[in-house]
Amino acid sequence: MTSPEDRHKALEILNAGMSAGARACKMAELLGAGLTTLQRWRRQFAGDGDGLDRRKGRHRLVSHRLTEEERQRILLTCNQPEFAALPPGQIVSVLADRGLYIGSERSFYRVLHAHGQAHRRGRARPPQEPRPVPRLRATAPKQVWSWDITYLPTTVRGIWLYLYLVIDVWSRKVVAWDVDEREDQDVAADLVSRACLRERISKGRKQPLILHADNGNAMRAATLESRLEELGVLRSFSRPRVSNDNPYSESLFRTVKYRPEYPRKPFASKKQGLSVGRRIRRLVQPPTPPQRDQIREAHPASQR
């Protein structure tokens, strides 16, 4: 309800606008009030009026209004253990089957709302707020790693090679990789162990390493979980049914498979699959100056 002070201020703005040549209806739209409302406020301030709204509303005498006893009976009935978990629609139906009529379904809702009980009844859970999107941030190397497994086609239809890849999110360094003929939790656990040993990741670090992955079988395996606990590495997973929560590994796989030097024909053996891992490492990690000099000496034509 608008206070008399706010009404008086609104009327001053209306009078000032109309004095400047503005239309009353346009000023009412800007003030967020109806024109008839502003006219009523002006009448309330006319003479010695204080601007108070003295409308009492329409007096209605409803003959079938529920008495206080009937309201208490409805409230006690809804709070009985038998009906505590049922909505008013089912309560009224059960009482009707027993030959009892206390009030209509709408009356039940009205009484429950008046007493603050018009909500999910019984063991039904109230609506849950959406969980915040988990976010990982890396400001230096060896803080967040991402790993995934991709398929490499073979000459036999339906049989695949599996490329395991672990990268550092901050530096995009290929920490560890491997190619195997099966997707297995033991292979994943050994790969992560080698990566932690090479990068000197131990359980006594001040800031534990976070290893992010999707929800695959190898990522959720108990063998890998126990190995990460031994190494002091925390696990992080993508959200369910969200395909872009592990973008670093996925984008790297896509980049490699669309490179011109990627083999067009399927791999005939695991040895050929290992060559893909070496290409990924060369793609992500350029050669050091000494290695670059060795390449130039071996291939003089590349200096042109």
URWOZI-V674835 format. One record per pair of residues at least 24 apart in sequence whose ideal C-beta (glycine too) atoms are under 8 Angstrom apart, sorted by the first residue. I is the first residue (numbers start at 0). J is the second residue. Records with the same first field share a line. If there is no record, write none. Layout:
I=J ; J
This chain:
0=52
3=49 ; 50 ; 51
6=40 ; 43 ; 44 ; 50
7=44 ; 50
9=37 ; 40
10=37 ; 40 ; 41 ; 44
13=37
65=102 ; 106 ; 110
69=101 ; 102
70=110 ; 113
72=101
73=101 ; 102 ; 106 ; 107 ; 110
74=110 ; 111 ; 114 ; 116
76=101
77=107 ; 110 ; 111 ; 116 ; 120
78=116
83=120 ; 121
84=120 ; 121 ; 122 ; 123
85=120 ; 121
86=120
87=111
132=238
133=235 ; 238
135=168 ; 209 ; 211 ; 235
137=167 ; 168 ; 169
138=169
139=169
140=167 ; 169 ; 170 ; 172
141=167 ; 198 ; 200 ; 208
142=168 ; 169 ; 206 ; 208 ; 209
143=167 ; 168 ; 169 ; 208 ; 209 ; 211 ; 235
144=168 ; 174 ; 194 ; 208 ; 209 ; 210 ; 211
145=210 ; 211 ; 212 ; 245 ; 247 ; 248
146=187 ; 190 ; 191 ; 210 ; 211 ; 212 ; 218 ; 248
147=212 ; 213 ; 215 ; 245 ; 248 ; 249 ; 252
148=182 ; 187 ; 215 ; 217
149=252 ; 256
151=178 ; 266 ; 272 ; 275
152=265 ; 266
153=265 ; 266 ; 267
154=264 ; 265 ; 266 ; 267
160=266 ; 269 ; 272
162=252 ; 272 ; 275 ; 276
163=187 ; 190
164=248 ; 251 ; 252 ; 276 ; 279
165=190 ; 191 ; 194 ; 210
166=247 ; 248 ; 251 ; 283
168=211 ; 247
171=247 ; 251 ; 283
172=283 ; 284
173=279 ; 280 ; 283 ; 284
174=198
176=276 ; 279 ; 280
177=276
178=269 ; 272 ; 273 ; 275 ; 276
179=269
180=269
182=215 ; 216 ; 217
183=217
184=216 ; 217 ; 220 ; 221 ; 222 ; 223
185=222
186=217
187=217 ; 218 ; 220 ; 222 ; 223
188=220 ; 222 ; 223 ; 226
191=223 ; 226 ; 227 ; 230 ; 232
192=226 ; 230
195=230 ; 232
200=230 ; 231 ; 232
201=230 ; 231
202=229 ; 230 ; 231
203=231
204=231
207=231 ; 232 ; 233
208=232 ; 233
209=233 ; 234 ; 235
210=234 ; 235
211=235 ; 236 ; 237 ; 245
212=236 ; 237 ; 245
213=237 ; 244 ; 245
214=239
251=279 ; 283
254=282
255=279 ; 282
258=282
